[in-house]
Amino acid sequence: MTTTSAFFSTVESNRTIVLPNSVPIGARVAVILLPTENGDDDNGVRNERFQQVLNAIRSAINSNFTTPEISDQELNQLIDEARQLAKTQ
């Protein structure tokens, strides 16, 4: 079995990619664009939203909130509406 080496590099301002000397000049290479490192920003927003929900739950528990009677169908409808709202934000 043959192996293929993988190298990680960053595109320079002159649009070149620096590779180790072990890669011969003229070698065929593949380039794969990776997500930017600030992709964690999306997780930060999700985590903040999750924390807000947890805080609301804690607040409801501390105020002795009692949940209203609700059917499974009504609950599913509310969940669907919340998911649709989250997609638009």
C-alpha positions as CSV (number, residue, x, y, z in Angstrom):
1,M,0.0,0.0,0.0
2,T,1.3,3.5,-0.8
3,T,0.8,6.4,1.4
4,T,0.1,10.0,0.5
5,S,1.6,12.8,2.6
6,A,-0.6,15.7,3.7
7,F,0.8,19.2,4.4
8,F,-1.0,22.2,5.7
9,S,0.0,25.6,4.5
10,T,-1.5,29.1,4.2
11,V,-1.8,31.0,0.9
12,E,0.6,33.9,1.0
13,S,-0.3,37.4,-0.1
14,N,1.3,36.7,-3.6
15,R,-1.0,33.7,-3.8
16,T,1.8,31.1,-3.4
17,I,1.7,28.1,-1.1
18,V,4.9,27.1,0.6
19,L,5.6,23.4,0.8
20,P,8.5,21.4,2.4
21,N,11.6,20.8,0.3
22,S,10.6,17.1,0.2
23,V,7.9,18.0,-2.3
24,P,9.6,18.0,-5.7
25,I,9.2,21.0,-8.1
26,G,6.6,20.1,-10.7
27,A,4.8,17.6,-8.4
28,R,1.1,17.4,-8.7
29,V,-0.7,18.6,-5.6
30,A,-4.3,19.0,-4.5
31,V,-5.5,22.1,-2.6
32,I,-8.4,21.9,-0.3
33,L,-9.9,25.1,1.2
34,L,-10.5,24.7,5.0
35,P,-13.0,26.7,7.0
36,T,-11.5,29.9,8.6
37,E,-10.5,29.6,12.1
38,N,-13.1,32.1,13.3
39,G,-15.8,29.5,12.5
40,D,-16.1,29.2,16.3
41,D,-18.1,32.4,16.2
42,D,-21.2,30.5,15.2
43,N,-20.7,28.2,18.2
44,G,-20.3,31.2,20.4
45,V,-23.7,32.6,19.3
46,R,-25.3,29.1,19.8
47,N,-23.7,28.8,23.3
48,E,-24.9,32.2,24.3
49,R,-28.5,31.4,23.1
50,F,-28.3,28.1,25.0
51,Q,-27.1,29.9,28.2
52,Q,-30.1,32.3,27.8
53,V,-32.5,29.4,27.7
54,L,-30.9,27.8,30.7
55,N,-31.2,31.1,32.6
56,A,-34.8,31.3,31.7
57,I,-35.4,27.8,32.9
58,R,-33.6,28.5,36.2
59,S,-35.6,31.7,36.6
60,A,-38.9,29.8,36.1
61,I,-37.9,27.1,38.6
62,N,-37.0,29.7,41.2
63,S,-40.3,31.5,40.8
64,N,-42.2,28.3,41.3
65,F,-43.6,28.5,37.7
66,T,-46.1,25.8,36.9
67,T,-46.3,24.7,33.3
68,P,-49.7,25.0,31.6
69,E,-51.5,21.9,30.3
70,I,-50.4,21.3,26.7
71,S,-51.0,18.5,24.3
72,D,-48.2,16.8,22.4
73,Q,-49.5,18.2,19.2
74,E,-49.4,21.8,20.6
75,L,-45.9,21.2,21.9
76,N,-44.7,19.9,18.6
77,Q,-46.2,23.0,16.9
78,L,-44.3,25.3,19.3
79,I,-41.1,23.4,18.6
80,D,-41.6,23.7,14.9
81,E,-42.3,27.4,15.1
82,A,-39.2,28.0,17.3
83,R,-37.0,26.1,14.8
84,Q,-38.3,28.1,11.9
85,L,-37.7,31.3,13.8
86,A,-34.1,30.3,14.6
87,K,-33.4,29.6,10.9
88,T,-34.4,33.2,10.0
89,Q,-32.1,34.8,12.6
